[in-house]
Each structure stands twice: as structure tokens, then as C-alpha cells.
Amino acid sequence: MKTIKLLAVFAFTVLIGFTSCQSEENEQIGVNPNAIEPTSELAKKFKRTGMNDGAKDDFLDGNSCAELIFPVVATVNGLEITINNEADYELALEIMDEFNDDDDTVAFNFPITVKLSDYSEIVISSQEEFEDLNQECDNASDDMEDAISCAKVDFPISILTYDTNLEQTGTVVIESEQQLYSFVDDLEESDNLFSIKYPITVTLSNGTSVEINDDSEFEDAIEECTSYEAEEEIAEEEAEQVESIVSKATFKVESFVTGDVNTAESFAAYTIEFTNEEKLIARNTVNTTLENIEGEYDVDSDTRVILEIDFGSETALSALNNEWIVTTYTSTLLTLQSKTDTSVTLTFKKI
């Protein structure tokens, strides 16, 4: 069985794309006592920021350390599809989203080609090799050696190089994530040091851009965004649990508080069914001659679990329409709080 070295160190004979970007200077043009050692934790953060991010196809391969190379043929929930580009991801997502209470399965037609975190490409020939790759990625994540995807450096940036006497020896202009990764990776094999020419701009996963003025600010930005990312992952897992609780289950309104007044009695006649197709069906159990009220729901997350409810306008249940933050949940009880007004709360009890 072939062992996959996910984050192996590759010897580059030249730095990619640096031919027109690097200028070497023979005389000392400055010193920097804060130059970064290429094996330091700070250098590792820059290297991880430059790694190839394979997270965008995780819903298919479950592996953020590898990017699928098109075309890919896969059987998704029993249906074979061919993915020729990112637009074809919708084919897989539509199949996966048909029901929210099933276990989605993806089986690739091997061999497949993937691009790893270090930008090398390898061929995976079997399910066994594919599982080995996933294990390597899990190990890299546990050791904090995977790509940092929550912060993107806005290129170009300039990097100053130093010898061991802290004398500046050159300047390198970095134009891409791959060049940043290759630069730090190559320096690990030498005694040279480097420093970033600040300020630089970093775009975070929430879309905001931050000006970074020194190494400390860069580390703070990385720490903040990775912590936020961890919270997102936890919320995503909890959203899946909430979705499994409500899917194909029926609830009653236990409480509905707005303006410090509990008006749950207004909904006492209704049961509310959550289907596995993200539909809502409200039935009046007191007056069964009334037509059912239909609506839609969606379970999503950011760093919180969010349950969106929409019964349409001008119905007996329109007051429940909202984006609700799931504050607590059990297998039988959901406690919700309005996303826009914390004084408005809703509790569903399973029946």
C-alpha cells in the first residue's frame, strides 16, 4: 500500500514564479533584530496561510487538505454524476439536500487526482488509499499543520531576507499563496531569516479586511480567526444535531414570549410537523375542518445554531416567522431566541 505523505517537504530547485520578482543585493542595506527564523511558530503560520486550501469540496471528500482535480466521477446517494467544474458541485448538493434525515454517501470512481496542501498532485487509486489520505489530514489538523483558510493575505507583499548576522541580503515580492508557501518551505533548508515588509492587508473569512502592521498583529489576527473558525465548526455539528431532532417530528408551542407576555395560548390548537424536506405543516387539532397551514424551515449556523421559520404572511402562525437562535436543545425541547430581538423567545416541545 502506498503511503501518502500529505505534508511532505519537497525540494524545489527554484521558487515558483520568482524569476521576475526577486532582487538579490550584495551589500548590506539594513538590519532587523526581529527577523523571523524559518522554523519558528510565526513562520509556520505564514506557511500555513500560503498552503493550498482544499476545504471547498469537503462536502464530497471530507478532506480539507486535498483539492479534487476535475473531472471527477462519483456516486452520490446512489446516483452517479460527473463533476467537470465547481459549478457542477450543485449537482451533488441537490442530491444531498433532497432529504435532511438521511446519511449522505459519496463513492468515487477511482483513480482520482488530488492537489495537496503543498500544491503537489497525486493519484489516488483505491478507497484504501483515499482513507489513508483522510487520516493524514486528520493528523495534520490535530498537529496544527493544515492550511489556515480563515485569513487570506492580499498580494503582492514584500519579504526581506537576512543572513545569520541579521544583515539584509535581498527582497522578494510574493504574488500568490503558492509563492508564500514555497518561499517559507525553501528557507527551512537554509540558515537565512526573513521579515515581512509591513503594512499588509489580510481578508478574514467573514469578508472584513484588516491592516496588519507588525508580526504581533498578524499572529493576533490568525488566532482570532482560527478561534472563530473552531466555533463555526462546533456550531455546524450542533446544527446537524438540531436538524436530526426536528426532522419528521411534531411539536407544540410551549411558550412564546414577546414584550414580557407569554402568548403561547394563541397557538395551543396547533401541532407543527417538521418534514424531512424542510417543510412545515401546522394542523388545527381543535377545529379539524380548517385547512393546514404550510410553511418552510431551515437549520443553519454561523457560530450559533439558527432555525429559520416561515409560515408566510397573514396566517395564524405568521408571528412565529423569524430567524431563531437555538439557545438550548434536547431530544424533546427547543428553546429559541429571536436573532434581532433578544426579548422575544420561543419554546417548542415535541409531542
C-alpha positions in Angstrom: 0.0 0.0 0.0 1.3 3.3 -1.0 1.9 5.7 2.0 0.7 9.2 1.3 2.9 11.9 2.7 0.3 14.7 2.9 2.6 17.4 4.1 6.0 16.1 2.9 8.8 18.6 2.3 9.5 18.9 -1.4 12.8 20.1 -2.7 12.2 22.9 -5.1 15.0 23.8 -7.4 13.6 27.3 -8.0 10.9 29.3 -6.2 7.8 29.3 -8.4 7.4 32.5 -10.4 10.2 34.3 -8.6 12.4 34.9 -11.6 11.0 38.4 -12.3 10.2 39.2 -8.6 13.4 38.6 -6.6 16.3 41.0 -6.5 19.5 40.0 -4.7 21.7 42.7 -3.2 25.3 42.0 -2.3 25.8 44.8 0.1 24.2 45.3 3.5 21.2 47.7 3.2 19.7 47.3 6.7 19.4 45.2 9.7 16.3 43.8 11.5 16.7 42.3 15.1 13.2 40.9 14.7 13.8 38.8 11.7 11.8 35.5 11.6 13.5 32.2 11.9 12.1 29.9 9.1 11.4 27.1 11.6 9.6 29.3 14.1 5.9 29.2 15.0 5.4 32.5 13.3 7.0 31.2 10.1 4.8 28.2 10.3 1.7 30.4 10.4 2.8 32.2 7.3 3.5 28.9 5.6 0.1 27.5 6.6 -1.6 30.7 5.3 0.1 30.0 2.0 -0.9 26.4 1.8 -3.4 25.1 -0.8 -6.8 25.1 0.8 -8.9 22.1 -0.1 -11.9 22.9 2.0 -14.3 24.0 -0.7 -15.0 20.4 -1.8 -15.2 19.0 1.8 -18.8 18.0 1.4 -17.6 15.5 -1.2 -14.3 14.2 0.0 -14.4 15.2 3.7 -10.8 16.3 3.4 -9.7 19.9 3.7 -6.0 19.0 2.9 -6.8 17.9 -0.6 -8.5 19.5 -3.6 -10.2 17.3 -6.1 -8.9 17.8 -9.7 -11.6 17.7 -12.4 -13.1 15.7 -13.9 -14.4 13.5 -11.0 -17.0 10.8 -11.3 -18.8 9.9 -8.1 -21.9 8.1 -6.9 -23.8 10.4 -4.5 -26.6 8.7 -2.6 -26.8 6.0 -5.3 -26.8 8.4 -8.3 -23.7 8.6 -10.5 -22.7 12.1 -11.5 -19.7 13.7 -13.4 -18.2 16.8 -11.9 -16.3 18.8 -14.5 -16.0 22.1 -12.6 -17.1 23.9 -9.4 -20.5 24.8 -11.0 -21.2 21.0 -11.0 -21.0 20.9 -7.3 -24.6 21.9 -7.4 -25.4 18.5 -8.9 -24.1 16.8 -5.8 -25.6 19.3 -3.3 -29.1 19.0 -4.8 -29.0 15.2 -4.3 -27.7 15.6 -0.7 -30.2 18.3 0.1 -33.3 16.3 -1.0 -33.8 14.9 2.5 -32.3 16.1 5.7 -32.7 12.9 7.7 -30.6 10.6 5.6 -26.9 9.7 5.7 -25.3 11.1 2.5 -22.8 8.8 0.9 -20.2 9.6 -1.7 -18.3 6.9 -3.6 -15.6 8.0 -6.1 -14.8 6.1 -9.3 -11.0 5.6 -8.8 -8.5 6.6 -9.8 -8.9 10.3 -8.9 -6.3 13.1 -8.8 -6.0 15.5 -5.9 -3.9 18.6 -5.2 -2.3 18.5 -1.7 -1.6 21.3 0.7 1.9 21.7 -0.7 0.5 22.1 -4.2 1.8 18.7 -5.4 -0.7 16.4 -7.2 -1.0 12.7 -6.6 -3.3 10.0 -7.9 -5.5 8.0 -5.5 -6.2 4.6 -6.9 -8.4 3.0 -4.3 -10.7 3.6 -1.3 -8.0 2.3 1.0 -5.6 5.0 -0.3 -8.3 7.6 0.0 -8.9 6.7 3.6 -5.2 6.9 4.3 -5.2 10.4 2.8 -8.1 11.4 5.1 -6.2 10.1 8.1 -3.1 12.0 7.2 -5.3 15.2 7.0 -6.8 14.5 10.4 -3.3 14.1 11.8 -2.2 17.4 10.2 -5.2 19.2 11.7 -4.5 17.7 15.2 -0.9 18.9 14.9 -1.9 22.3 13.6 -0.1 21.7 10.4 -3.0 22.1 8.0 -3.9 25.1 5.9 -5.1 28.3 7.6 -8.1 29.1 5.4 -9.8 31.8 7.6 -7.3 34.5 6.7 -6.2 35.4 3.2 -3.2 37.7 2.6 -3.8 40.3 -0.1 -1.0 40.1 -2.5 1.5 41.3 -3.6 3.6 41.6 -0.4 7.4 42.1 0.0 9.6 39.9 2.1 13.1 41.0 3.3 15.7 38.3 3.6 18.6 38.3 6.1 21.7 36.2 6.8 22.5 34.8 10.2 24.2 38.2 11.1 20.9 39.9 10.5 22.2 41.7 7.5 19.6 42.3 4.8 20.6 40.4 1.7 17.6 40.8 -0.6 13.9 41.5 -1.2 11.3 39.1 -2.6 8.0 40.1 -4.0 5.3 37.5 -3.3 2.4 37.4 -5.7 0.4 34.4 -4.5 -0.3 31.9 -1.7 1.7 29.2 -3.5 4.7 31.5 -3.7 4.4 32.3 0.0 4.3 28.6 0.9 7.2 27.8 -1.4 9.3 30.7 0.0 9.0 29.7 3.6 9.3 26.0 2.8 12.5 26.6 0.9 14.0 28.7 3.7 13.6 25.9 6.1 16.5 24.2 4.5 18.8 27.2 4.9 20.2 29.4 7.7 18.6 32.5 6.3 16.0 34.6 8.1 13.2 36.8 6.8 10.8 39.6 7.7 7.6 40.9 6.3 7.5 44.4 4.9 4.5 45.9 6.7 1.8 47.0 6.4 0.0 44.2 4.7 -3.7 43.5 4.4 -5.4 40.3 5.4 -9.0 39.4 4.4 -10.8 37.3 7.0 -13.4 34.6 6.3 -16.2 37.0 7.4 -15.2 39.3 4.5 -13.6 42.1 6.5 -10.2 43.4 5.6 -7.7 44.1 8.3 -4.5 46.2 8.0 -1.6 44.3 9.7 1.3 46.5 10.9 3.7 44.0 12.6 4.2 40.3 13.4 2.2 40.6 16.6 -0.9 41.9 14.8 -0.6 39.1 12.3 -0.4 36.5 15.0 -3.4 38.1 16.7 -5.4 38.0 13.5 -4.6 34.4 12.9 -5.5 33.5 16.5 -8.8 35.3 16.3 -9.9 33.9 13.0 -8.9 30.3 13.9 -10.8 30.5 17.2 -13.8 31.9 15.2 -13.4 29.0 12.8 -13.4 26.5 15.6 -16.6 28.0 16.9 -18.2 27.7 13.5 -17.3 24.0 13.3 -18.8 23.3 16.7 -22.0 25.2 15.7 -22.2 23.3 12.4 -22.1 20.0 14.3 -24.8 21.2 16.7 -26.9 22.3 13.8 -26.8 18.8 12.4 -28.0 17.5 15.8 -30.8 20.0 15.9 -31.8 19.1 12.3 -32.0 15.4 13.2 -34.2 16.3 16.3 -36.8 18.3 14.3 -36.8 16.3 11.1 -40.0 14.2 10.8 -41.1 15.3 14.3 -44.1 17.1 15.6 -44.1 19.9 18.2 -46.4 22.3 20.0 -45.6 25.8 21.1 -44.7 25.5 24.8 -44.1 29.3 25.2 -43.9 32.4 23.1 -42.8 35.4 24.9 -42.8 38.9 23.4 -42.9 42.1 25.4 -42.6 40.1 28.6 -46.0 38.5 27.8 -46.4 34.7 27.1 -48.9 34.3 24.3 -48.4 30.5 23.8 -52.2 30.1 24.2 -52.7 31.7 20.8 -51.1 28.6 19.2 -52.4 26.0 21.6 -54.8 24.5 19.0 -51.9 23.7 16.6 -49.4 21.0 16.1 -46.4 21.7 13.9 -44.8 19.0 11.9 -41.2 19.4 10.6 -40.9 17.2 7.5 -37.6 15.8 6.2 -37.9 18.1 3.2 -37.7 21.3 5.2 -41.5 21.8 5.1 -43.7 22.8 7.9 -47.3 21.6 8.3 -49.4 23.1 11.1 -52.7 21.3 11.9 -55.5 22.7 14.0 -56.5 19.8 16.3 -59.4 21.7 17.8 -61.2 22.6 14.5 -60.1 19.9 12.1 -62.2 21.5 9.3 -59.6 24.3 9.0 -57.0 23.8 6.2 -53.5 23.0 7.3 -51.1 25.9 7.3 -47.9 25.2 5.4 -44.5 26.8 5.7 -40.8 26.2 5.4 -37.9 25.9 7.8 -34.1 25.8 7.6 -31.4 24.9 10.1 -28.2 26.8 9.6 -25.3 28.1 11.6 -22.6 30.7 12.0 -21.1 30.5 15.4 -24.6 29.7 16.6 -27.3 27.3 15.5 -30.1 29.2 13.7 -33.6 27.9 13.0 -35.4 29.9 10.3 -39.2 29.6 10.3 -41.5 31.0 7.6 -45.3 30.4 7.6 -45.9 33.1 5.1 -47.8 36.3 5.8 -51.2 36.8 7.3 -51.7 33.3 8.7 -52.5 32.2 12.2 -48.8 31.3 12.7 -47.1 34.2 11.0 -46.0 35.6 14.4 -43.6 32.6 14.6 -41.8 33.8 11.4 -38.2 34.6 12.4 -34.6 33.7 12.3 -34.3 32.0 15.7 -31.1 31.3 17.6 -31.2 27.9 19.2 -30.1 28.7 22.8 -30.7 25.2 24.3 -31.9 21.9 22.9 -32.7 18.3 24.0 -34.3 15.5 22.2 -37.7 16.8 23.1 -37.3 20.6 23.7 -36.0 23.5 21.7 -35.5 26.9 23.3 -35.2 29.8 20.8 -34.4 33.5 20.9 -35.0 36.0 18.1 -31.9 36.9 16.2 -32.8 40.5 16.1 -34.7 41.0 19.4 -33.4 39.1 22.5 -36.6 39.8 24.4 -38.6 37.5 22.0 -38.3 33.8 22.8 -40.0 30.7 21.6 -40.0 27.2 23.0 -41.1 24.1 21.1 -42.0 20.8 22.9 -42.1 17.5 21.0 -45.3 15.6 21.2 
